[in-house]
């Protein structure tokens, strides 16, 4: 249950952070305006709160592991939102990052 909760929190955090950054990008780079930018800033703030809900209490571990989720999630977001097509190196890199998430967050630790 704890791993499932942790994975769900990583997914929610990724939606807020990647989505927030995408909204800011759209507002500035695609000239969609301040409403998009403001929504992005709010989403980025929500990401910060969601990250604190992880069951593990170690900030460095959570953020390091989340980095792998961010990498894979960013590629997925680009595919869905912008029609980006990752090449095999993108996919392999994302898989390596996700393996790192597993090791950092869920690897066995000696007591």
N, C-alpha and C positions, 0 to 999 in steps of 0.2 A: 504494500500500500504506500509506503513512504517513497519508493522509487517512482511509482505511477504519479504520485502527487508532485514530486520533484520535476518529472518530465513535463507534466501539464503546466506547471509554473514556468518552466523554460519556454514552452510554446507560447504561452500568454505574453511573457516578457518580450519574446521575439516579435510578436505581432505589434505590440506597442512601440518597441524601439525601431524596428525596421519600417513599420507603417508611419511612425512619426517622422523619421528621417525622410521617407519618400514624400510625405505631405509637404515638408519644408522645401525639398527639392522641386516639387511641382510648383509650389508657390513662387519660388525665386527663379529657377531655371526655365520653367515653362510659362512663367508670367501669369499664374492663376490667381495671384493676389494674397492679401494679408489674411483672409479667412482661412485659407489652406495652411499658411504658415502658423497661424495661431492654433489651429487644430493639431498641427504637428508638434508644437511646443507642449501642448497639453498631453498628447500621447507619450511624448518622451518623458514627461514628468511621471506619468502613470507607470511607465517601465521601471523607474527608480523605486517606486513603492512595491511593485510586484516582486522585484528581485529580493527584497528583504523578507519575503514570505517563505523562502526555501528552508527546508528542515535543517540543513547543515548551518551552523552558526559562523563558519569561517568565510569572511568577506573575500579574501584572496582566492580561495578555492571556488567559490560561487562564480565570481567574475571571470576567472580563468576558464572554467568549464563553459560558462555561457558564451565565451568567445567562439567556441566551436559551433555552438547552436547558431550564433549570429552569422557565421560564415555560410553554413548550409542554408539557413533561412533566407539570407540575402539573395543567394542564387535562386532559390525557389520563388521568392517574391518577384524577382526580375522576370522570371519565366511567366508568372501569372499576370503581373501588372503591366509589363512592358514588352512581352513577346521575346525576351532574351532566350537564346539557345546556348546553354553551356556546352563546352567541348569536353572531351574525355578527361583533360587535365583539371578542369573545374570540378568535375564529378569526383575524380580520384582525390583531389585536395579536400573536398567537402567530406568525403568518407573518412579520410585520415583525421580531420578535425572532430568528427563525431566519435571516432574511436577514442580520441583524446578525452572527450567529454565523459565517455564511459569509464575510462581509467581514472580520471581525476575525481569524479563524483562517486563512483560506485565500486571502485576497486577495493579489495579486502585490505583492511588496515589492522595492524597489530595493536593490541590493547596495551 
